[in-house]
Amino acid sequence: MPVFNKISKFIEHKGISRYRFWQDTQLGRDTAYRLCNDPFYIPTGNVLDKICSTYKIQPGEILGWYDESETSELTAESSQEIQLKQNKKQKEDIDNEKEKSKLIAINAVFSEPKAS
């Protein structure tokens, strides 16, 4: 299919994280992250409507079309982009888990009962 989504580039250009995209659009988590990570995942009409309504944009800003004869070039480029994004996501997930652990530790310190 010669249609692809440009959501990853859209949110990068807007300075929006994948997490913020998910929260803003109120899409299912898996759908939001898959749209960001997989340019060949095409949103349904309802999903497209949520995204366009949230950011007040036209569908053409997040969807593109390419000539099928150029598929191999697009696939190779997209595969590299997807791999880089997956690596970045893994690093972000690790950083988020570290931050969460710090917050839990801080919360534990402040929520301990004080000795009288």
Secondary structure, DSSP 8 states (H G I E B T S, - for coil): --EEE-HHHHHHHHT--HHHHHHHHT--HHHHHHHHH-TT----HHHHHHHHHHHT--GGGTEEE--GGGHHHHHHHHHHHHHHHHHHHHHHHHHHHHHHHHHHHHHHHHHS----
